[in-house]
């Protein structure tokens, strides 16, 4: 293969996901093999996703990566694992139009450029690494013409970030923990696609926090090593919940879905608390949101909203339908109004049509919201929530064939 | 027995206690039988105690009770259980000096007046009901000349409030869950008295809270009914911890004691979180106190302080010795200084000699405290703690023979 100036680009977009039956605890730290199955819902990439462009060119002299415009190191084991595994599955590539021809054996010598961008704040605790590694693996597989199905790719993405494997599909996804030592059967499968249960509406409350949080990698390790409750959860409780959750999802049984989702979120945080030293991801604002949802659900007699919290204080609220979501947003904005100088457009982002349904067009409409009747002496506290994201269950990874959407320059292979 | 005007009084003082291996969950709601053994340390009654005067007179026409000066109803089952059980054990009483003679059978017809007073805020979540029921049962037993030992009395106090049974002794106390259906073997025994480990110093942070808390009776019931982790805790984990904790106490092994105390407090709060709906007793301030203690213990290489939290946000901190307690108080006052208009004398109460050892004589000394070196960017937040109580392990119930300390008038049997 002679020195040439061509650059081959692939751009993909991958969603993030939120677990409704939680993954917490690894049985193998390097391969990232979990102690139990987990189930997630994929979030609409229109509101939360990672876009990644990968490029190959004989002119590149090393692997490089840019995250949100800033170059970062690829030396970490997790990136290296993903690159190695995809390279091992690379096939011949021929692009007649561009005159590019890459033989299978060439991939070992060719270097890669990667540019990745999240359409949401990376630091907000919204599973950016899940979307990121899923997108990296998906894009690299397409670039290198790897023939693996998404489930196979999910087992590679898993080695970047465990929950990334669940971002290879839309709708509801199960990560099967697997049994083999090499982790080859620890992969994601789609339970149902995003059209199966399209009544659901998701509102995320991004909660302000003073506290620096324990990373989920460190936290999980500490829990596995010190919690006396984790093994009981993983071996006795979760397997039953997985069966029940699959059934609830398949039959669109919102009452069961909500009960399982809330219980499993709480139990995940319970085993965090049972860790030495204890891990607190939820804060007083998270607790208030739970209390608000629990009281409303109780007053309605049947669940309107499920809540789930990952390794941080943000609440992910899943409403049974659009009507419930509209009421939920009104209640949330009553309890957590924005600071006076906030732009409503940046306080409620994503699918703004729910805001319109809720009759809120300006900050004064928030001030005028009535207190939810199910809570006595409801207090309003400004500043406890940074912003809300309105979204819904969404689709899996896609390729963006329009080169104008690429994050790398098709001539230089460097960030645009 | 002819109509007479005499009044017979007994006044007792009983300590409160804090569990280091927690009681959470009943297997019998009426008899108050727990799902596991628990172990507590009795707090010095000089700083936290209940004083109760009980009186009997042929002139009383009904049972009456005053709590902190206010008459309350005795119709609740818990009061009735205690009154009934002690009356069943009453014996002949003869007071030659006063010319009082009460035959065993008369107790069924005689009415009782009760006045009880806590030397600490009742609503502050400091186990006032434990000290209260222990004191009621102890005082009634003396009044009625019941011959039962304190362990037998503890089984009666237990029927008023579970943890009350542990307030019948000083030092470290074990509540044995028992096996019989009638609860007769569910009682407290003293492990060691208060002199056995007199190095320990206890500092209680009374934490400000906006939230109304779930009562422990309701909370426990919900946990028993809905938590999938509680039974595992009660059956598999606590029995081992009880053995280890007894050993740690007997050998004054502070490192083991601290590790077990903290782990068990955290696990109790974990099962609360695993309850439907979840129960949160600790708040962000509680979490900050834990974090402060954990980081300090870690930086010292060996535990200096154990923490434990009951059904509320207040921290009970047990320091290994006076030196550790002095440093702890400095750290706590650094993180949680009083509001500017606070009187230092009401911000740190109890054993104020620790304040003196810490070199703090005025609010300006608190302002001048250096940040604890083990925490980077240590923030100070005024108003998160209401006040601190400095105390130590203490003795069990005593009789106050000096009638001037009685809460009821020896002539009328009414509150003074």
HADDOCK unambig.tbl for C-alpha pairs under 7 A between the chains (distance, minus, plus):
assign (segid A and resid 229 and name CA) (segid B and resid 229 and name CA) 6.93 0.50 0.50
assign (segid A and resid 263 and name CA) (segid B and resid 274 and name CA) 6.93 0.50 0.50
assign (segid A and resid 263 and name CA) (segid B and resid 276 and name CA) 7.00 0.50 0.50
assign (segid A and resid 266 and name CA) (segid B and resid 273 and name CA) 5.85 0.50 0.50
assign (segid A and resid 266 and name CA) (segid B and resid 274 and name CA) 5.52 0.50 0.50
assign (segid A and resid 266 and name CA) (segid B and resid 278 and name CA) 6.97 0.50 0.50
assign (segid A and resid 267 and name CA) (segid B and resid 273 and name CA) 6.86 0.50 0.50
assign (segid A and resid 267 and name CA) (segid B and resid 274 and name CA) 4.95 0.50 0.50
assign (segid A and resid 270 and name CA) (segid B and resid 270 and name CA) 4.18 0.50 0.50
assign (segid A and resid 270 and name CA) (segid B and resid 271 and name CA) 6.54 0.50 0.50
assign (segid A and resid 270 and name CA) (segid B and resid 273 and name CA) 5.55 0.50 0.50
assign (segid A and resid 270 and name CA) (segid B and resid 274 and name CA) 5.90 0.50 0.50
assign (segid A and resid 271 and name CA) (segid B and resid 270 and name CA) 6.54 0.50 0.50
assign (segid A and resid 273 and name CA) (segid B and resid 266 and name CA) 5.87 0.50 0.50
assign (segid A and resid 273 and name CA) (segid B and resid 267 and name CA) 6.85 0.50 0.50
assign (segid A and resid 273 and name CA) (segid B and resid 270 and name CA) 5.55 0.50 0.50
assign (segid A and resid 274 and name CA) (segid B and resid 263 and name CA) 6.93 0.50 0.50
assign (segid A and resid 274 and name CA) (segid B and resid 266 and name CA) 5.53 0.50 0.50
assign (segid A and resid 274 and name CA) (segid B and resid 267 and name CA) 4.94 0.50 0.50
assign (segid A and resid 274 and name CA) (segid B and resid 270 and name CA) 5.90 0.50 0.50
assign (segid A and resid 277 and name CA) (segid B and resid 294 and name CA) 6.78 0.50 0.50
assign (segid A and resid 278 and name CA) (segid B and resid 266 and name CA) 6.98 0.50 0.50
assign (segid A and resid 283 and name CA) (segid B and resid 284 and name CA) 5.97 0.50 0.50
assign (segid A and resid 284 and name CA) (segid B and resid 283 and name CA) 5.96 0.50 0.50
assign (segid A and resid 284 and name CA) (segid B and resid 284 and name CA) 5.93 0.50 0.50
assign (segid A and resid 294 and name CA) (segid B and resid 277 and name CA) 6.77 0.50 0.50
